[in-house]
Amino acid sequence: MAAGLVVAGALAWFVLARPSSGTAEKPRPVTFGDLMHPMSTEVLGPDEVKASLRTRPPKWGDREEIRWDRDDVFTYSLPPQPLGTHFGGLTLDDAAEFFLNNSVAKGVDVRFVVTGRRFAIHYKTYRQSEARVWLDGRPVSKKAFWVDDTDGRDDWLVITLPKTRTVTVRFEGPTIFSGVEHSADEPVTVKAAKPEFTIGVVSDSMYEPSPYKGSISRSAAPTLATLTGFRVWNMAQSGTGYLNAGLQVPLAGYFNLSESTRYGSEERLQAIDTAPIDALLVNGSLNDSAMYSADAYRDAVDRFLTAVEMRLPTTPIVIVGVEPISSDTIPDHPTPMYLEMTDVLRQAAAEHDNVVGFIDPYTDNWLTGTGSAKHPRGDGNQDKYIGPDGIHPNGRGQVFYQRRVVEQLRTLPVNPRDAHPAGD
């Protein structure tokens, strides 16, 4: 894969950059941090860009649209499907949705290269949406562009530059993406951005999109992408784990969970096998506590990792452990079951050759207390970081949590052979 060449290139760079001496030195292993180029937090100034959200098409006279389904124009973080595909109703090909192999809509995260002075990103909102835009890695605004419309509407995020130039655009947040529009009288070209190093994510709802204002565009997956510069191929499914297959029941509207399966199911493994990924992050899960036994859990973790290694023998795997979330039913102190689950994951990381690291938020207790932003209790940081449902991080919490993930991810080797040298 092309992304694999990124790693090879990085390895070659370190070999060439090593100081010359009379004795051969072993090159420093390439880490995930060496491949990161996080998005900037420095907002573009008003003399650099003007960005505005409109509910009606721009008044540019005749407009041309570069649709979401144009070949080789957009670099997506998940494969797009025509709007309505998933629910089997009316399918509209004028916009795309992003579901992959599960039944909770993911937000768009798309990159493309524009040459021009003025263009509009066209998307649709049903219920609520948040949108964020970066140009050459810098945000066009401090806050996300928020829309609240229960009836549904089209939106245009208009980007105007001082003069014609070429910029790489990243657009993320909304669940429905239509394409890019421009005035027919002004030449604008759009082409696909170069694919970034791609990390796949298998997870429970920790990496599903958040439905809350201020959190949608700061959900876990786009936040991980922002902090690393990686493309994040999000294969999360709510309610699942190594043992837990989730609710597997159809629910009304947006959150239909009837297609969920456990991590080691053939469906999840097939999604991993066909994903264009360079690494895999496996997160969680507290959900496994509902059906936990030590032997069953150990077997499920081992079977999953073995199956992934057989399908992707050179792909590095990073395990992120049980979430340290507390509530009325989950105490804010170490419990034997969660400690045992953590030990199983730590041992599996040591025993499986493809696993390059284990990140342990439970033992480190990243989230403290039993409250939430809606119901603070004054006993820990969950008062700031947990959303209205009392169990999932809000946008502020995901930024905090993913920063902790990235802090440890950046030190881990990309090549599994560097994590498990011969003889260890």
Solvent accessible surface area in square Angstrom, and as a share of the most:
residue,aa,sasa,rsa
1,M,141,0.63
2,A,70,0.55
3,A,11,0.08
4,G,32,0.31
5,L,129,0.64
6,V,52,0.30
7,V,24,0.14
8,A,51,0.39
9,G,41,0.40
10,A,17,0.13
11,L,62,0.31
12,A,50,0.39
13,W,153,0.54
14,F,31,0.13
15,V,64,0.37
16,L,152,0.76
17,A,55,0.43
18,R,90,0.33
19,P,98,0.62
20,S,117,0.75
21,S,68,0.44
22,G,88,0.85
23,T,104,0.60
24,A,102,0.79
25,E,76,0.34
26,K,165,0.70
27,P,48,0.30
28,R,123,0.45
29,P,49,0.31
30,V,2,0.01
31,T,22,0.13
32,F,0,0.00
33,G,19,0.18
34,D,56,0.29
35,L,18,0.09
36,M,20,0.09
37,H,92,0.41
38,P,72,0.45
39,M,25,0.11
40,S,41,0.26
41,T,122,0.71
42,E,110,0.49
43,V,54,0.31
44,L,15,0.08
45,G,19,0.18
46,P,113,0.71
47,D,113,0.59
48,E,58,0.26
49,V,9,0.05
50,K,133,0.57
51,A,31,0.24
52,S,47,0.30
53,L,51,0.25
54,R,95,0.35
55,T,71,0.41
56,R,181,0.66
57,P,55,0.35
58,P,4,0.02
59,K,192,0.82
60,W,22,0.08
61,G,63,0.61
62,D,110,0.57
63,R,93,0.34
64,E,88,0.40
65,E,72,0.32
66,I,15,0.08
67,R,76,0.28
68,W,17,0.06
69,D,62,0.32
70,R,129,0.47
71,D,124,0.64
72,D,128,0.66
73,V,6,0.04
74,F,18,0.08
75,T,16,0.09
76,Y,24,0.09
77,S,11,0.07
78,L,5,0.03
79,P,52,0.33
80,P,39,0.25
81,Q,44,0.20
82,P,46,0.29
83,L,20,0.10
84,G,14,0.14
85,T,57,0.33
86,H,40,0.18
87,F,102,0.42
88,G,69,0.66
89,G,53,0.51
90,L,147,0.73
91,T,69,0.40
92,L,67,0.33
93,D,84,0.44
94,D,63,0.33
95,A,0,0.00
96,A,0,0.00
97,E,9,0.04
98,F,3,0.01
99,F,5,0.02
100,L,41,0.20
101,N,41,0.21
102,N,3,0.01
103,S,4,0.02
104,V,3,0.02
105,A,4,0.03
106,K,4,0.02
107,G,23,0.22
108,V,1,0.01
109,D,18,0.09
110,V,0,0.00
111,R,19,0.07
112,F,0,0.00
113,V,20,0.12
114,V,0,0.00
115,T,49,0.29
116,G,0,0.00
117,R,82,0.30
118,R,58,0.21
119,F,0,0.00
120,A,0,0.00
121,I,0,0.00
122,H,18,0.08
123,Y,0,0.00
124,K,20,0.09
125,T,1,0.00
126,Y,105,0.40
127,R,114,0.42
128,Q,69,0.31
129,S,4,0.03
130,E,3,0.01
131,A,0,0.00
132,R,43,0.16
133,V,2,0.01
134,W,15,0.05
135,L,1,0.01
136,D,79,0.41
137,G,22,0.21
138,R,57,0.21
139,P,18,0.11
140,V,13,0.07
141,S,31,0.20
142,K,168,0.71
143,K,153,0.65
144,A,21,0.16
145,F,30,0.12
146,W,70,0.25
147,V,3,0.01
148,D,86,0.45
149,D,34,0.18
150,T,108,0.63
151,D,130,0.67
152,G,21,0.20
153,R,68,0.25
154,D,45,0.23
155,D,0,0.00
156,W,15,0.05
157,L,0,0.00
158,V,3,0.02
159,I,0,0.00
160,T,33,0.19
161,L,2,0.01
162,P,87,0.55
163,K,140,0.59
164,T,84,0.49
165,R,87,0.32
166,T,74,0.43
167,V,1,0.01
168,T,53,0.31
169,V,0,0.00
170,R,4,0.01
171,F,0,0.00
172,E,2,0.01
173,G,4,0.04
174,P,1,0.01
175,T,31,0.18
176,I,12,0.06
177,F,0,0.00
178,S,0,0.00
179,G,0,0.00
180,V,0,0.00
181,E,6,0.03
182,H,10,0.05
183,S,5,0.03
184,A,44,0.34
185,D,125,0.65
186,E,39,0.17
187,P,120,0.76
188,V,13,0.07
189,T,88,0.51
190,V,16,0.09
191,K,127,0.54
192,A,36,0.28
193,A,8,0.07
194,K,160,0.68
195,P,63,0.39
196,E,41,0.18
197,F,7,0.03
198,T,0,0.00
199,I,0,0.00
200,G,0,0.00
201,V,0,0.00
202,V,1,0.00
203,S,0,0.00
204,D,6,0.03
205,S,24,0.16
206,M,6,0.03
207,Y,1,0.00
208,E,12,0.05
209,P,25,0.16
210,S,15,0.10
211,P,63,0.39
212,Y,62,0.24
213,K,137,0.58
214,G,28,0.27
215,S,4,0.02
216,I,20,0.10
217,S,3,0.02
218,R,78,0.28
219,S,4,0.02
220,A,0,0.00
221,A,9,0.07
222,P,22,0.14
223,T,9,0.05
224,L,0,0.00
225,A,1,0.01
226,T,31,0.18
227,L,34,0.17
228,T,0,0.00
229,G,0,0.00
230,F,1,0.00
231,R,34,0.12
232,V,7,0.04
233,W,23,0.08
234,N,8,0.04
235,M,1,0.01
236,A,0,0.00
237,Q,3,0.01
238,S,19,0.12
239,G,23,0.22
240,T,0,0.00
241,G,0,0.00
242,Y,3,0.01
243,L,23,0.12
244,N,19,0.10
245,A,14,0.11
246,G,19,0.18
247,L,106,0.53
248,Q,92,0.41
249,V,67,0.38
250,P,99,0.62
251,L,76,0.38
252,A,103,0.80
253,G,43,0.41
254,Y,61,0.23
255,F,72,0.30
256,N,28,0.14
257,L,18,0.09
258,S,47,0.30
259,E,83,0.37
260,S,5,0.03
261,T,20,0.12
262,R,109,0.40
263,Y,0,0.00
264,G,31,0.30
265,S,18,0.11
266,E,105,0.47
267,E,99,0.44
268,R,2,0.01
269,L,12,0.06
270,Q,88,0.39
271,A,14,0.11
272,I,1,0.01
273,D,57,0.29
274,T,94,0.54
275,A,10,0.08
276,P,47,0.30
277,I,4,0.02
278,D,13,0.07
279,A,0,0.00
280,L,0,0.00
281,L,0,0.00
282,V,0,0.00
283,N,0,0.00
284,G,0,0.00
285,S,0,0.00
286,L,21,0.11
287,N,42,0.21
288,D,0,0.00
289,S,32,0.20
290,A,86,0.66
291,M,96,0.43
292,Y,42,0.16
293,S,55,0.35
294,A,30,0.23
295,D,109,0.57
296,A,43,0.33
297,Y,0,0.00
298,R,103,0.38
299,D,69,0.36
300,A,18,0.14
301,V,1,0.00
302,D,64,0.33
303,R,163,0.59
304,F,2,0.01
305,L,0,0.00
306,T,53,0.31
307,A,22,0.17
308,V,0,0.00
309,E,30,0.14
310,M,154,0.69
311,R,72,0.26
312,L,31,0.16
313,P,92,0.58
314,T,113,0.65
315,T,14,0.08
316,P,6,0.04
317,I,0,0.00
318,V,0,0.00
319,I,0,0.00
320,V,0,0.00
321,G,0,0.00
322,V,0,0.00
323,E,6,0.03
324,P,5,0.03
325,I,8,0.04
326,S,3,0.02
327,S,27,0.17
328,D,114,0.59
329,T,123,0.71
330,I,29,0.15
331,P,54,0.34
332,D,47,0.24
333,H,112,0.50
334,P,90,0.57
335,T,22,0.13
336,P,115,0.72
337,M,62,0.28
338,Y,15,0.06
339,L,67,0.33
340,E,70,0.32
341,M,0,0.00
342,T,2,0.01
343,D,79,0.41
344,V,7,0.04
345,L,0,0.00
346,R,98,0.36
347,Q,97,0.43
348,A,8,0.06
349,A,10,0.08
350,A,71,0.55
351,E,109,0.49
352,H,15,0.07
353,D,96,0.50
354,N,10,0.05
355,V,2,0.01
356,V,9,0.05
357,G,11,0.11
358,F,39,0.16
359,I,1,0.01
360,D,16,0.08
361,P,0,0.00
362,Y,24,0.09
363,T,78,0.45
364,D,79,0.41
365,N,57,0.29
366,W,4,0.01
367,L,0,0.00
368,T,41,0.24
369,G,2,0.02
370,T,33,0.19
371,G,4,0.04
372,S,4,0.02
373,A,53,0.41
374,K,124,0.53
375,H,116,0.52
376,P,85,0.54
377,R,127,0.46
378,G,73,0.70
379,D,73,0.38
380,G,29,0.27
381,N,34,0.18
382,Q,0,0.00
383,D,28,0.14
384,K,87,0.37
385,Y,25,0.09
386,I,0,0.00
387,G,0,0.00
388,P,59,0.37
389,D,69,0.36
390,G,24,0.24
391,I,54,0.27
392,H,62,0.28
393,P,4,0.03
394,N,21,0.11
395,G,1,0.01
396,R,131,0.48
397,G,0,0.00
398,Q,7,0.03
399,V,27,0.16
400,F,43,0.18
401,Y,1,0.00
402,Q,0,0.00
403,R,136,0.50
404,R,69,0.25
405,V,0,0.00
406,V,7,0.04
407,E,103,0.46
408,Q,55,0.24
409,L,0,0.00
410,R,98,0.36
411,T,92,0.53
412,L,29,0.14
413,P,22,0.14
414,V,5,0.03
415,N,28,0.15
416,P,18,0.11
417,R,185,0.67
418,D,44,0.23
419,A,32,0.25
420,H,47,0.21
421,P,51,0.32
422,A,111,0.86
423,G,86,0.83
424,D,143,0.74
